[in-house]
Amino acid sequence: MSRRLRRLPALLAPLLLLPALAACGEDDAATSASADDLIASLSIKGEPGKAIRVGWDGRVEMDKGSDTTVLSEGDGEEVAAGNEVTAHIWIGNGYTETKSFSTYDSKAPQALTLDDTLADGFRDSLEGQQVGSRIATVAVADEFFGAGGNPSLQIANKDTIVVVMDILSTAEVLDEPQGKEQAAPAWAPELVTNDSGDVTGLDFTDAPKPNGKLRAADLVVGDGAKVESGQTIKVNYLGQVYGGKAPFDESFSKSPASFAIGAGQVIKGWDKALVGRTIGSRVLVAIPPAWGYGEKGQPAAGIKGTDTLYFVVDVLAAS
């Protein structure tokens, strides 16, 4: 989701192609073994879903590709292509024998969508696994981070990495709202759409002035399960201030956004309005400053401290 809406930046961007680090050189001390042997050489401890502690027994290296081992098999739903997966992720650099990244440190699992926008390493490791499983993958870093490696994690493109993932949940992702359409409330602006049906803006010509209250209404009541606090949801959205001529942010022309709901990761109005909605819903929300960005507003997005924010949100998945 755009940083204009989120309070916390994205934890992991596996497809971000940054300037490459020079690959670390080979060394006689490097481990030369099968992927299973490499994983077996590590000490991976901690209860799945709650902790990961990894110990090293020498350098870990492989020449190409990736290979995945199931450390403990869950008994939940099978992860399928196109699904939204929520997982805790631990990444270590096999060359330097150090931890590079862990969602356990921030206590915030990562949401990944198994589609063509996700790096091959993540997609291949997760597809076909079962919820509740802990898996470990040994890979050349470019399988997960592309030709640029990941300089922010001090990982060069040809370093060998170890990726341990605890699969917490999975969910099918809808392409669009799915459910029963409802009449728009009297306070609602008109939705402006393009030929494909995507929302491109809000027309406030006939909409009354905001009343200072947080308001939300289903334009489509989804026929899926209710969204629960703490779940990771996937949405398309568009935001525009009352009377504004153009959106200040939207995802319909890009790709859906994922974030934890009811967990303080987004503005309070979103947490309040979206928990309890059903998957497949299209929700219209009016958010006064107290439930949005407060008296300071968000100048970078053109939002003043007195602006009421209007959002249309399509709830596509929850896991």
C-alpha positions as CSV (number, residue, x, y, z in Angstrom):
1,M,0.0,0.0,0.0
2,S,1.2,3.5,-0.6
3,R,3.4,5.0,2.1
4,R,0.9,7.9,2.1
5,L,-1.6,5.5,3.7
6,R,0.7,3.2,5.7
7,R,2.4,4.1,8.9
8,L,5.0,1.5,8.4
9,P,7.1,0.9,5.2
10,A,7.1,-2.4,3.4
11,L,9.4,-4.9,5.2
12,L,10.5,-6.8,2.1
13,A,10.6,-6.0,-1.6
14,P,11.8,-9.1,-3.4
15,L,11.4,-7.8,-6.9
16,L,13.1,-4.5,-6.3
17,L,16.1,-4.3,-8.6
18,L,18.7,-2.2,-7.0
19,P,22.3,-1.5,-8.1
20,A,24.1,-4.8,-7.8
21,L,26.6,-5.7,-5.2
22,A,29.7,-7.5,-6.4
23,A,29.3,-11.2,-5.8
24,C,31.4,-12.5,-3.0
25,G,34.3,-14.5,-4.1
26,E,34.6,-18.2,-3.9
27,D,36.8,-19.7,-1.2
28,D,38.3,-23.0,-0.4
29,A,36.4,-23.0,2.9
30,A,33.1,-22.9,1.1
31,T,30.8,-25.8,1.6
32,S,30.3,-28.1,-1.4
33,A,27.3,-30.4,-0.9
34,S,23.8,-31.1,-1.9
35,A,21.1,-28.7,-0.9
36,D,19.7,-31.2,1.6
37,D,23.2,-31.5,3.1
38,L,23.5,-27.7,3.3
39,I,20.2,-27.4,5.1
40,A,21.2,-30.3,7.4
41,S,24.4,-28.4,8.3
42,L,22.3,-25.6,9.8
43,S,20.8,-25.6,13.3
44,I,17.2,-24.3,12.8
45,K,15.3,-24.2,16.0
46,G,12.1,-22.6,17.4
47,E,8.4,-23.5,17.3
48,P,7.0,-22.9,13.8
49,G,5.0,-19.7,13.6
50,K,6.6,-18.4,16.9
51,A,10.3,-18.2,16.6
52,I,13.3,-19.0,14.3
53,R,16.9,-19.4,15.6
54,V,19.5,-20.4,13.1
55,G,23.0,-21.6,13.8
56,W,25.8,-22.0,11.2
57,D,28.3,-24.8,10.8
58,G,30.5,-23.3,8.2
59,R,29.9,-21.4,5.0
60,V,27.0,-22.4,2.7
61,E,27.4,-22.2,-1.0
62,M,25.7,-23.5,-4.2
63,D,26.3,-22.7,-7.8
64,K,22.8,-22.1,-9.2
65,G,19.1,-22.4,-8.7
66,S,17.3,-23.2,-5.4
67,D,16.1,-26.2,-3.5
68,T,13.5,-26.4,-0.7
69,T,13.2,-28.8,2.2
70,V,10.1,-29.2,4.4
71,L,11.4,-29.0,8.0
72,S,8.0,-29.6,9.6
73,E,4.8,-30.2,7.6
74,G,1.6,-28.5,8.5
75,D,-1.9,-29.9,8.1
76,G,-3.6,-26.8,6.7
77,E,-4.8,-25.8,3.3
78,E,-2.5,-26.3,0.3
79,V,-0.9,-23.1,-1.1
80,A,-2.0,-22.6,-4.8
81,A,-0.8,-20.4,-7.6
82,G,-2.4,-16.9,-7.3
83,N,-3.0,-17.2,-3.6
84,E,-2.2,-14.6,-1.0
85,V,0.2,-16.2,1.6
86,T,1.0,-14.8,5.0
87,A,4.3,-16.0,6.3
88,H,7.1,-15.3,8.8
89,I,10.4,-15.0,6.8
90,W,14.0,-15.4,8.0
91,I,16.8,-14.8,5.5
92,G,20.5,-15.5,6.1
93,N,23.6,-14.9,4.0
94,G,25.4,-18.3,3.6
95,Y,28.7,-16.6,2.6
96,T,29.0,-14.4,5.6
97,E,27.0,-16.8,7.9
98,T,24.9,-13.9,9.2
99,K,21.2,-13.1,9.5
100,S,20.1,-10.6,6.9
101,F,16.4,-10.2,7.6
102,S,13.6,-11.5,9.9
103,T,10.0,-10.6,10.2
104,Y,10.1,-12.0,13.7
105,D,12.2,-9.0,14.7
106,S,9.3,-6.7,13.9
107,K,6.6,-9.2,14.8
108,A,5.0,-8.5,11.4
109,P,4.5,-11.5,9.0
110,Q,4.8,-10.7,5.3
111,A,2.0,-11.0,2.8
112,L,3.0,-12.5,-0.6
113,T,0.9,-13.0,-3.6
114,L,1.9,-16.0,-5.7
115,D,1.6,-14.4,-9.1
116,D,4.0,-13.3,-11.9
117,T,5.0,-10.2,-9.9
118,L,6.6,-12.3,-7.2
119,A,10.2,-13.5,-7.5
120,D,10.6,-17.1,-8.6
121,G,12.4,-18.1,-5.4
122,F,9.5,-17.2,-3.2
123,R,6.8,-18.5,-5.6
124,D,8.5,-21.9,-6.2
125,S,9.3,-22.4,-2.5
126,L,5.7,-21.8,-1.4
127,E,3.5,-23.3,-4.1
128,G,2.1,-26.7,-3.1
129,Q,3.1,-26.4,0.6
130,Q,0.6,-26.7,3.4
131,V,-0.4,-24.0,5.9
132,G,1.4,-24.6,9.2
133,S,4.6,-25.8,7.5
134,R,8.1,-24.6,8.1
135,I,10.2,-24.8,5.0
136,A,13.9,-24.0,4.3
137,T,15.3,-23.0,0.9
138,V,18.9,-22.8,-0.1
139,A,19.3,-20.6,-3.2
140,V,21.5,-18.3,-5.2
141,A,20.3,-14.9,-4.2
142,D,19.2,-13.8,-7.7
143,E,16.4,-16.4,-7.5
144,F,14.8,-14.3,-4.8
145,F,16.1,-10.8,-5.5
146,G,16.9,-10.6,-9.2
147,A,20.1,-9.6,-10.9
148,G,20.7,-6.7,-8.5
149,G,20.8,-8.8,-5.4
150,N,19.7,-6.9,-2.3
151,P,22.2,-4.3,-1.2
152,S,20.0,-3.1,1.7
153,L,20.4,-6.6,3.1
154,Q,24.1,-6.8,2.1
155,I,23.3,-9.7,-0.2
156,A,25.1,-9.9,-3.6
157,N,23.3,-11.5,-6.6
158,K,25.4,-14.6,-6.5
159,D,25.6,-15.1,-2.8
160,T,24.0,-18.2,-1.5
161,I,21.1,-17.4,0.9
162,V,19.1,-19.5,3.3
163,V,15.4,-18.6,3.5
164,V,13.3,-20.1,6.2
165,M,9.5,-19.5,6.1
166,D,6.7,-20.4,8.4
167,I,3.4,-20.5,6.4
168,L,0.7,-19.0,8.6
169,S,-2.2,-18.8,6.2
170,T,-3.3,-18.7,2.6
171,A,-6.3,-17.3,0.7
172,E,-7.7,-17.0,-2.8
173,V,-7.5,-13.5,-4.3
174,L,-10.5,-12.2,-6.1
175,D,-10.1,-10.1,-9.3
176,E,-13.0,-7.8,-8.4
177,P,-15.9,-7.3,-5.9
178,Q,-18.1,-10.4,-5.6
179,G,-21.5,-10.3,-3.9
180,K,-24.8,-8.4,-3.7
181,E,-24.9,-4.8,-4.9
182,Q,-26.4,-2.1,-2.6
183,A,-27.8,1.3,-3.3
184,A,-25.3,4.1,-2.4
185,P,-26.1,6.1,0.7
186,A,-27.2,9.8,0.4
187,W,-23.8,11.0,1.5
188,A,-21.9,9.1,-1.1
189,P,-20.1,10.8,-4.0
190,E,-20.5,9.2,-7.5
191,L,-17.9,6.7,-8.6
192,V,-16.2,7.5,-11.8
193,T,-15.1,4.4,-13.8
194,N,-13.3,3.6,-17.0
195,D,-14.3,1.2,-19.8
196,S,-12.8,-1.7,-17.9
197,G,-14.9,-0.9,-14.8
198,D,-12.0,0.2,-12.7
199,V,-12.6,3.2,-10.4
200,T,-10.7,6.2,-11.6
201,G,-12.1,9.0,-9.3
202,L,-15.0,10.3,-7.2
203,D,-17.5,13.0,-8.3
204,F,-18.6,15.2,-5.4
205,T,-21.0,17.4,-7.5
206,D,-24.2,16.1,-5.7
207,A,-22.6,14.9,-2.5
208,P,-23.4,16.9,0.7
209,K,-20.7,18.4,2.8
210,P,-19.1,16.0,5.3
211,N,-20.7,15.9,8.8
212,G,-17.4,15.3,10.7
213,K,-18.3,11.7,11.5
214,L,-16.6,8.5,10.3
215,R,-19.0,6.8,7.9
216,A,-18.8,3.6,5.9
217,A,-21.2,1.8,3.6
218,D,-21.1,-1.4,1.5
219,L,-21.7,-0.7,-2.2
220,V,-21.3,-4.5,-2.7
221,V,-21.8,-6.9,0.2
222,G,-19.3,-9.6,-0.4
223,D,-20.3,-13.2,-0.1
224,G,-17.0,-14.3,1.6
225,A,-16.0,-14.6,5.2
226,K,-15.8,-11.7,7.5
227,V,-12.5,-9.8,7.9
228,E,-11.1,-10.2,11.4
229,S,-8.8,-7.9,13.3
230,G,-5.1,-8.9,12.8
231,Q,-5.7,-10.5,9.4
232,T,-3.7,-9.5,6.4
233,I,-6.1,-8.2,3.7
234,K,-5.6,-7.5,0.0
235,V,-7.5,-4.6,-1.5
236,N,-7.8,-2.3,-4.4
237,Y,-8.5,1.3,-3.3
238,L,-8.9,4.9,-4.4
239,G,-8.7,7.9,-2.1
240,Q,-9.8,11.5,-2.8
241,V,-10.4,14.4,-0.5
242,Y,-13.9,15.9,-0.4
243,G,-14.3,18.3,-3.3
244,G,-11.0,17.2,-4.8
245,K,-10.7,17.0,-8.5
246,A,-8.4,14.0,-8.6
247,P,-7.3,11.1,-6.4
248,F,-4.4,11.5,-4.1
249,D,-3.7,7.8,-4.2
250,E,-5.1,4.6,-5.8
251,S,-4.2,1.1,-6.7
252,F,-6.6,0.2,-9.5
253,S,-4.2,1.2,-12.2
254,K,-1.3,-0.7,-10.5
255,S,-1.8,-3.7,-8.4
256,P,-3.7,-4.5,-5.2
257,A,-2.2,-3.7,-1.8
258,S,-1.7,-5.9,1.3
259,F,-1.5,-4.9,4.9
260,A,-2.6,-6.0,8.4
261,I,-6.0,-4.6,9.4
262,G,-6.9,-3.7,12.9
263,A,-3.2,-3.6,13.8
264,G,-2.4,0.1,13.5
265,Q,-0.6,-0.2,10.2
266,V,-3.0,2.1,8.4
267,I,-5.0,5.2,9.4
268,K,-7.5,4.6,12.2
269,G,-10.5,5.1,9.9
270,W,-9.4,2.1,7.8
271,D,-9.0,-0.1,10.8
272,K,-12.4,0.9,12.2
273,A,-14.3,0.7,8.9
274,L,-12.9,-2.5,7.3
275,V,-12.8,-5.0,10.2
276,G,-16.0,-7.0,10.0
277,R,-16.6,-6.5,6.3
278,T,-16.9,-9.5,4.1
279,I,-14.4,-10.6,1.4
280,G,-15.7,-9.5,-2.0
281,S,-17.2,-6.3,-0.6
282,R,-16.8,-2.8,-2.1
283,V,-16.8,-0.3,0.7
284,L,-17.2,3.5,0.6
285,V,-15.6,5.3,3.6
286,A,-15.7,8.9,4.7
287,I,-12.9,9.7,7.2
288,P,-12.7,13.0,9.1
289,P,-9.3,14.3,10.1
290,A,-9.5,12.8,13.6
291,W,-9.7,9.3,12.1
292,G,-7.2,10.1,9.3
293,Y,-4.0,12.2,9.5
294,G,-5.2,14.7,12.2
295,E,-4.6,18.4,12.3
296,K,-1.2,18.1,10.5
297,G,-2.8,16.4,7.4
298,Q,-0.4,14.9,4.9
299,P,1.1,17.8,2.9
300,A,3.1,15.5,0.6
301,A,-0.2,14.1,-0.7
302,G,-2.0,17.4,-0.8
303,I,-4.1,16.6,2.3
304,K,-4.8,19.4,4.7
305,G,-5.6,19.0,8.3
306,T,-9.2,19.9,7.7
307,D,-9.8,17.6,4.8
308,T,-12.3,14.7,5.0
309,L,-10.9,11.7,3.1
310,Y,-13.2,9.5,0.9
311,F,-12.1,6.0,-0.1
312,V,-13.6,3.2,-2.2
313,V,-12.1,-0.1,-1.1
314,D,-12.5,-3.5,-2.8
315,V,-11.8,-6.3,-0.3
316,L,-10.2,-9.1,-2.4
317,A,-8.8,-11.5,0.2
318,A,-8.0,-11.9,3.9
319,S,-5.6,-14.4,5.5
